[in-house]
Amino acid sequence: MSASSSFNCWWRQPKFCFQRKKSWNQTVDESFMFHTKTSNEIPLFYAALKNDVKGVRGFLQVSSTDVFERGAFGETSLHVAVMNDNLEAAVALMDAAPELVDEPMTSELFQGLTPLHIAVINQNLSLVQHLIDRGADVNTPRATGLYFQKRKGGLFFYGEHILSFAACTGNKDIVSLLIDAGASTRVQDHKGNTLLHVLVLQPNQETACRTFDLLMACDAECDPSLPLDKVLNVRGLTPFKLAAKKGNVAVFQHLVNRRRVFQCSLGPVTSNLYDLTEIDSWADNDSVLDVVVCSRHREARRILEVTPVKQLISLKWNLYGKHYFRMLLFVYLLYISIFTACCVLRPLKDIPADYPKPVTNYSFNTIYVQKSLNESYVTYGDHVRMGGEIISVVGAVAMILLEIPDILRVGAKRYFGQTALGGPFHVILIVYGGLVVLLCVFRLCQVQQEMSVMAVCLVLGWCNVLFFARGFEMLGPLVIVVQKMIFEDLLKFMWLLIIVDIGYATAVWTHYMTQTLMSIPDYTSLPVMFFSQFEVITTFINLPIDESILTPPVLYMIDVSLTVFGSILLLNVFVVMLNDTMSRVGQERDELWRTQVTDRMMMMMMHVITETPILSCPLMVQVVATTLMMERRLPRRLLPRFGTSGLCIGPKNQWFLRIEHRKDQMEPKRNHCNKTSIERVEGNQLQPDSTSVTVMRKRSSKRLTQWKLLRHIILGFKGAQAKGHKD
């Protein structure tokens, strides 16, 4: 799809609302109200609505009756009968006017919707059969109206074609009936989505999986050269990759299992070969791993927990990903250390006697100034420093050039906005690189203000070291927490702080603007006043008051209110915001710990070809993004391809990963015992002792239930038996 076509599809709904000067909901509501009105006012429509067969036949015999009369939706009388599941009236209309069978609706909301579309979506098998028997077209009609397009707030999306509607309803009888009538399983909508793509977008995942198998079986009978699940839409996504992008775990796992090759079963151990096609990023630049990392849907991260994606990630990270990444960390630390040394040892000389001093009320204490270009590179030490400066500039240019391909591939909005892809660290890196180049220009042009640029470069360069914390399981989640605090809590707090700062600073300045400039150094000008008030609110400095200066009483009142409102209330609000974030982080840490425990239990029951630790999901997204970054920037010959070639069991371009599953034979019995124990605890609610009633009342009911359950699990049946003997 071209850019102009995509824009036209997007612009249809805003244009529709703009032309009517009403909102989308208001326009749809009015259309439905007008539809109800026309259905009651037009005689033939009213007869079809009430399933009045005699009335329908009578009106059709009248010469003044217009069979093709349209209602508010651009519908005919047959549409009205089918929408209300009135089989008798619909049959009477089709017998009297067979040309109505393929008549589509003509309004912009329901454009292209035929009676067969409606019968299919209502799952009225009898009406579908009657329409097909009377020659209804099952392939050509497409419902392209705005009401059926995928949009924000839409209640359903069933595609455009009749077979697509049937597949989304999950009615196998109707799907089979349409295919037997000649409906093609290869139809695609205006975005290139096949029937399988549309099924991936359905909320009922179990029904989607069943229909998926039915469509694949029917399509396989046609023996096409390209399987239906390999067809791409206009965005270059197969149904498999679309399921990964949307986080549809059920459909994704179902497709993985369809491609799985069973090897053998030995007692509790089962060996399977998992097809890595479309999953492994080694041979696919738009693999499932790339799609998940770049996805805006949070549910997509759950795909990283699915076999064999989880095992493949662990293999990549543990065998070469973390080693290359930590080597990159070492190189960057060496680079930033060289740049820091060049900044600290920058060429300075004693200030000349004729150096022009700035006209200011502040004291001038400068004793060193920057050397000229000719004086900067004279001694051996200057030449060594020049080598470090060359390394700094070349490294900065290389950083910018390495970022450009990834920005073009992913898109600037996602590349800079998503935490998993590095988020603000890419902004820091590019700004740092640009400032280092600017610093080089300043040095060549002998600009004396290079110190300001140099200071910003040092801050950005060393902050970017935090980017490499994602390579360590202990530090990776903490860096994400810091990002959340900065971009969520701190930004919100700064808006409040700026408003309060402006109000109090201008209020105090109305008095000190009439005083001697240096009477109070912290209040010498309005910009300095803003900064001083900011420091006071954040308790960085004490309130600057000189009791020897005559001060109006109103300023004391302002200072007291600033202390109470700014330094106490606002800071406490900020602390509460941070506590809320930390509480969420604490829950995530608990979940992370539980995930690690679960992973270790899975490792006891699951054996991959190579013994590798399984990573937890919160850290795994960063690991995947980092691994993909390494694969894109390193020569392919340095990266091994995992798995086994499918030369013997499939096409040569397919690679498989063998995974062994262990199923504990005692697990069903344990689950049954745990279920029995829980039911017994719920049936025999333990009463607290009279001495602990006061304490127990202070606890929540949820905590009480958990304590009873924990107590029963610890004591087991021994406590119950002891209680029985005591009774």
N, C-alpha and C positions, 0 to 999 in steps of 0.2 A: 504494500500500500504506500502510495506517495505521500509526501508531507501535506500537499493540498487536499488529498482525499481524507487524511486523518483530521485535518483542521475542519473540513466540512462536516464530518461526522460529529465532531465535538461541538461545533457551532450550532447544530440543528436545534437542540433544546434551548440554549440561551436566546437564539433568534425567535423560536416559537413563543417564548414568554415575553420577549421584548416587543414583538409585534402586537401582542394583546395587552401589553402594559400591566400584566398580572403575574403573580408568582406561579410556579409550577403546580403546587397543590391546589391553589384557587382555580386555575384553569382546568385541571382534571376534575375537580368537584363540580364545576359548572357544566362540564361536558357530560358527566354522568347524570346530573339533574335534567339536562336538556334531553338526554337519551330516554329517561323515564317519561318525560312529557310527550315526546313524539311517539313513543310506543303505546301510550294511552290514547293519543289523538288520531293517529292514522288507523283507519278501520282494519286493513289487512294486517298491520303490525299487532293490533290489539287481539285479533283472532288467533294469530300465531303465538302471542304471549299467553293466552288462556287455553291453548291447545284445543281450540274450537274447530274441529275438522269441517263441520257443515258450514260454518261461517267462512272458513278459508276457501272452500270450493265455491261458495256463493259469491264472494267478492271477486274471485278469479273469473267468473262467468260474466261479470259486469264489464262492459266495454270501456268504461271510464277508469277502471282500475289500472294503475301503472305498476306492473310487476317489478320494475327496476327502481321503484321509489326508494330513496335513501333517507336514513335517519341521522341522528346527531353524530354517530360514529362513522357515517358513510356506509352503514349496514343495510342489507336488504331484509325482507321478511323472513327469509330462510335463516339468516344469521340470528334473528330474534328467537325463532323456534328452537334452533340448536343450542343457543345460549341458555335456554330454560329447560333443556332436555325433554322437549315435547316431541316425541318420536312420531306420533300420528300426524300432527300438523306439519312436521318436516317432510314426511313421506308424501302427504297430499300436495305440498308445494313443489316437491321434486317431480311428482308425476305430472302436474299441470304445467310446470315451467322448468324443464330439465336444464335450461341454460343458467339457472341460478346456482348450480352445483359448484362451479368454479369461480363465481363472482367474488372478488375480494372487497374488503372494506377500503374506503377511499380517504378517510380523514387522516390527518398527519399523525394522530395519536395511535391509530390502529391500522395503518396502511398495510395492505397485503394480506390481511388476516382472512382466510377462507372458512367456510363452514366446517371443512374437514379439520382445520387447525383447532377449532373450538370443540368439536366432538372428541378429538384426541386428548386435548388437555382436560376435558371433563371426564375422560375415561369411559365414555358411553360406547361400548363395543357394538351395540345394535346400530346406532347411528353411523358409526364408522363403516360398518359392513354395507349399509344401505347406500352411503355416499360412494363407496368404492364400486359397488355393483352398478351404479348409475354413471360411471365413467369419471369420477373425480380424479383430478391430476394429483399424484402423490409425490412428484419430484419438483416441478417448477415453482409452485407458490412459495413466497418468502414473506414472513411477517417482519417488515422493516419499520413499523411504526415506533414512535418514541416511547410508547408505553412498554414495549417489549425489549428495549435496549438495556444493556447493563449500565446502571447508573447508581449514584450514591443515594441511599434511601429506598432503592427499589426492592420489592418484596420477592421477586423471582426473576430468573433469567433462563429461558428455555431455548435460546438460539433463534433461528429464523425458519428452518425447514420443518415440514410436518413430521418427519421421522425423528428429528431432534426433539420436538415436543413430546413425542411418544416415549423416547428413551429417557427423558427427564422425569416423566411420571412413573417409570419403572414397571409399566404394565406390559408383561412379556407377550400376552395374547395380541395386543394391539401392535406391538413392534413386529411380531411375526406376520401378522396380517398385512401390514404395510409392505414389508419386504417381499412377501409372496405376490403382492400386487405390483411389484416392480420398483419400489422405492430404493434408491441407491444409498449404500452406506458410506459413500465417498463425498457426500455433499459438504460444502464449506460455506460459512457466512461471509460477510463483507470484510471481516478481520482474519479470514483464513482458518477459523476454528472449525474443526471437524466435530462429529458427534461425540468423540471421546474427550475433546477439549471441553465441550459444554458439560459433560458429565462430571469432569473434575471440579467444576465450579458449583456443583449442587451441594446443599447442606446435608442431605441424607446420603451419607457415604456408603452405608451398607447396600442400599438400593442401587447406587451408582456402580458399585463393584459387580453386582449380579448382572446388571444391564451391560456392563463393560464386556463381560465374558460372552454374553449372547451376541453382541455386535461383532466381536472378534471372531467368533465361530462362524457367523453368517458371512463375514467378509473373507474368511479363509477359503470358503467354498468357491469364491470367484477367482482364486489363485492369482492375486495381483503381484506385480514385481516388487512393490514396496508395501510392507505391512501397514495396516491402518494406524497402529500406534507409533509409527515412525514419521508420519506426515507432519510437516511444520506449519505453523500459522505465520502470519505476517511478521510477528516479532521473533521468529526463528525458534519457537518453543514447541517441542513435542508434548503430548499429554503427560508423559513421564516428568519432564522438566517443569511443566505448568503446575503439576501436583506439588512438586518441591517448592516452587516459588510461592504458592498460596498456603503452604503448610498443611496440605491435605494428607495427613499421615496414613489414614486408612487406605486410600487409593494408591498412594505411593508404595506402601508395603505390599498391597495386592499385586501391583505390577512387578515389584521385585520378586515376589514368589512365583509369578507366572514365568519369569525368565530363569528361575532357579533350576539347577540340574541335580537331581538326587543321585548320590553315589552308592552309599551302603548304610546299613544300620547294624551295629554290634551291641546288643544289649541296650544300655542306657545312652549310648553314644550314636549320634547320627551325623554323617558327613554329607555336605552339600557344596556344590559349586555355584557361586553367585556371579552373574554376568556383570562386568564392570563397564559395559557400554553405556555412554552418556553420564556415568557417575565419575569416573576417573578423569582428572584434569590433565593428565599427562598427554593424552591424544586429542583432547577436546577443549578448545579455548572458551567454550560456553557450556561447561559441564554442569552437573547438578550442584557441585560444590560452589562454583561461581554464582549460580543462580540463587542459592540459599544465602550466601554472604551478601549479595547485592539486593536481596529482597527487602521491601519495606514492611512486610508482614512479620510480626513477632512469632506467629505460629510456625514460620518456616524453620526456626531453629530446632524444632522437634525432629525434623528430618535427620539431623545429625546424630540422633540416638537410634536410628533404624539400622539394622544389619543389612548390608555389609558396609554402609557408609561410616559407621562408628569405627569399625576395625580398620578400614582403609585410612582414615584420618590418623589413627594412632600409629599405624605403620609408617606413614609419611613423616609424621612429626618426630617420632622417636629414632628413626633410622637416619634421617638427614635434615629434617626441618629445623629442629632445635639447635643442631650443631652449626648449620650455616647462619642461623639467626644470631646466635651468640658470638660467632666470629664477626658478623656485621656490627654487633654491639662493641666489640673490642676495637674494630677499625674506627667506628664513630667516636669512641672515647679518645682514641689517639688523635683523631682529627680535631676535635673540639679542644683538647688540651694544647695542641699546637696553636690553634687560633687564640686561645686565652693567653698563652705565653707571648704571642706577637702583640696582643693588646696591652699587656702589662709592661712589656719592654718597648713600647712605641717610642719613636725618636723625639726626645724633648731636650730643651736647652734652657739656660738661665734667661730670665726675662730681661730684655734690653732696657737700658736706662731711658731711651726715648720711646718706649712702648706706650701707645695711647691708652690711657685709663678711661673706662666708661664713666659717664656722668650719672651718678646714682647716690642715694642717701646711705647706701650700705658700704661697709668697709671692703676694700679691695686687697685680698691677701694672696693673689696669684704670684708664684715665684718661678714657675716653669711654663714655657709655651712650646708649641709644636715647631720642629725644625722645618726648614724649607726642603724641597725635594732633592736639591743638590747636596745638602748637608746630611740627609737621612741615610745614605748608603755609601759610607766611606770606609769604616773599619771592618775587620773580619766578622765581628759580632753583628754588624749591620747586614753583611752579606748572608749570614746564617738566618737572621730574622727575615730577610727578603725571601729566602727559600721557603720559610714557613708561611709567609704571606702569599706566595704563589700557590702553595698547597691549599691554603684557605680559599682563595678565589676559585681555583680549578674545582675544588670539592663543592663549593656553593653552586657553580654553574652545572656540575654533574647532577647535583640533587634536583635542580629545577628540570633538567632535561629528562631525568628518570621519572619524574612525576607526570609529565605531559602525556605519555601513552596511556597510563592508567586513568587519567582524567577523561581522555577522549573515549576510552573503552567503557567506563562505568557511567560517566556523566558527572558534571561538577557538583550538582546538588546532592547526589547520593555519596559521592566520593568524600566531600567535605562535611556532610551532615551526619553520616552514620558512624556510631562509635565503633562498630565491629571493623570497619575499614580504616580506622585510625582517627576519623573525625577531625577534631581541631588540630591534631598533631601535623596533619598535612598542610594546614594553613600556616602553622608555626614554621614548618620547614621551608615553604615557599617564600614566606615573608623574610625569613632569615637569609635565604639565598639571595633574594633581591637586595637586601640591605648590605650584605657583604660586597656584592658587585658595586653598589652605590658608594660604599666605603673606599673601594679601589679607585673609583672616579674622583672622589674627594682628595685622595692622596696625590693622584696625578695632577689634579688642578690646584693643589696646595690650598684647599679650603680649610680654614682654621676650626670649623665646627664638626670635625670628624668624631670628637669625643662623645657627642650625643648619640650618633648612629652606632658607635662602637658599644656603648652601654646597652642599648636595646638588643644588639646582636648577641652579646654575652648572655643576657637573660633568656632570650629565645633559644639560643643554642643549647644551653644547659637544661632548660625545661624540656627540650625535645628528647632528652635521655629517658624520660619517663615513658616514651613510646616503646622502648625496648623492654619495659617491665612486663609486657604481655607474654614474653618468652619464659616467664617464671610463674609457676602456679601460686606462689605465695604473694606476689606483688601485683599480678594482673588484675584480679578483682578489685583491689584497693584503688588502682588508678581509675577504674571505671567509676568507683564511688566518688572520687575527687571530681571527676568530670560532671557527675550528676549534681553535686553540691554547687559547683561553680555555675553551671548553666541553668539550674532550676532554682535553688535556694538563694544563692548570692545575687543573681540578677533581679529577682523579685525584691529582695531586701534593698538593693541599691536604688530602685525606683522610689521606695519610701524614704530612703535616706536623702536622696537628692531633693525631694520636695521639702522635707523638714530643714535641710541645710540652707536652701535658698531663702526660706521664710525667716529663719533666725539670723542668718548672716546679714541680710539686708536690714533687718530691724536693728541690729547692733551698730551697723555701719552708719545709720542715720545720725548717731551721736558722734562716733569717732571720726567721721569725715570733717568735723569742725575742730578737731584737736590737732596738736602738733604731730607730725608724721611718726616720729620715733618715740612718742610717749609710751606706747605699748607696741613693741616690735611685731607681735603677732597680728596686729590690726592696722598695718600701714597702708593697705589698699584693699579694694573690694575683692580682687582675686585671692589675695593672701587671706582675707577674712573668710572666704569660702573654704579654703584649705584648713584654716585654723579651727573653724567650727566643725568641720568633718573630723578632725583629730579629737576634738572635745567630745563629740557624740560617741565616737568609737573608743573613748577613754585612753587614747594614745598619749595625750598630754592633759595636764590640769587646766582648769579654767583660768585663762590669763587675766587676772585682775590686779590692778595697782591701787591700793587703798589710799595712797597719797594724792591721787587725782580725784577731783570732784566728779562724782558720778550720779546721774539722776536716779531716783528710786525705781523708776520703771525698768531700768536696765537690770537691777537686782531681781526684779520679778521675772524678767525674760530669762536671766541666767538660771534661776531656780526651776522655771518651767522646762528649760532646755535640759537641765540635769535629770529631772523626773521623767519627762516625755522621751527625750532622746537617749540619754545614757542608760536609763533603767528600762523603760518600757520597750523601746525599739530593739535594744540589744537582747532583751529577754525573748522578744518575738523571734529574733534571728536564731537564738539558741534553741528555741522550741522547734523551729523549722529544721535545723540541723539534727535535732534529736529524732524527729520523725523520719528523716532520711536514714539516720543510723539504725533506727529500729527496723526499717525495711531491709537495710543491709544485713542486720543481724539475722533476719528471717532468711535472707538469701544465703547467708553463711551456713545456717542450719540446713537449708535445702542442699547446699553444696556438699556439706558433710554427709548428709544422708545419701546423696547421689554417689559420692565416693564409696560409701559402705556398700551401696547396691552394686556399683561397678565391681568392687572386689568380690562380692558374692557371685556376680555373673562370670568373673574370671575363673572362679572355682568350677563353674558348670560349663564354661565355654573356652575352647582352645583354638587359637588361630595358628596358622602355620608357623609364624614367628611369635615368640612370647613377647608381647608388648603390653604396657599398662594402658588401661582404658581411661580416657580423659572425661571429665565431667562436662555437662552441657554448657553452663555459664562461661566456662573458660574455653570450651571447644570452638565457639564462634570466632574468637580472637585467634585461636590456633589455626583454624582453617584459613582465615584471611591472611595471616602471616605466611603460612605455607604456600598459598597461591601467589603471594607477592614474590616469594623466593623462586618459585617455578617460572614466573614470568621474566625474571631478571637474570636467571642463571642459564648457561648453555644446557641444552637438552641432554648432551652426553654426560653431564655431571650428575644427572638425576636418574636413578634406576626406575624401571617400570615394574609395578608390583603385580603379582598374580601369575597365572599360567596361561600360555597361549592356547586358544581353542582349536588348534590345527586338527586334532583327532575327533573332536566332538562338535565342531561348528566351524563357521567361517574363520579364515585366518586373521581377520581384523578384530576378532573378539577375544577378550581376555577375561579370565575367571579367577576369583579368589575363593580358595577352599576354606571352609569354616566348619568346625566340628562343634555340635551342640551336645551337651550332656543333660539328660532329663532324669532327675532324682525319682526313683520309683516309690520312695516313701513320701513324696511331696503330697499326693492326694490324701493320704491318711493324716498327715500333719494339718493340712488345710481343714479336713473334716473335724479334727480335734479342736483346732482353734475356733472354728465356727460354733462348735458345741459349747466351748467354754464361754464365748461371748454371749451366746443366748442364755446360758445359765446365770451369768452375771446380771443380764438385763431382767431376767425373771425373778431373781432373788435379790432385791435391792437391800443392801446392808444398812442397818440403822446406826447412826453414830452414838457413842456413849454420852451420858448426861453431862460428864465433866468436860466434854469437848464441843458442846453445842454452840457456845459463844464463838469459838474459833472457826467452826465449820460454817457458821452463818456468814462470816466475812469472806468466805471463798465463793467464787462463782460456781454455778451449777455445772458448768463444763469441767472446771477443775475437779469438782467433787466426783463426777462420773469417771474421769480419768484416774483418779486416786483409787476408786473402788476397783476399776478394771486392773490397775497395776497391782493392787493388793491381792486380788484373786489369782492373777498370773503367778505372783511370787509364792503365795502359800499353796496354790494348786489344790488338789483334792484332799490333801492332808488336813488343811484348815477346815474344810467342809466336814470331813469325817470326825475331827476332834469336836466340832460343834455338835455333830449328831450324837456322839458318845456322851457329851456333857448334858444334852437334853435328856 
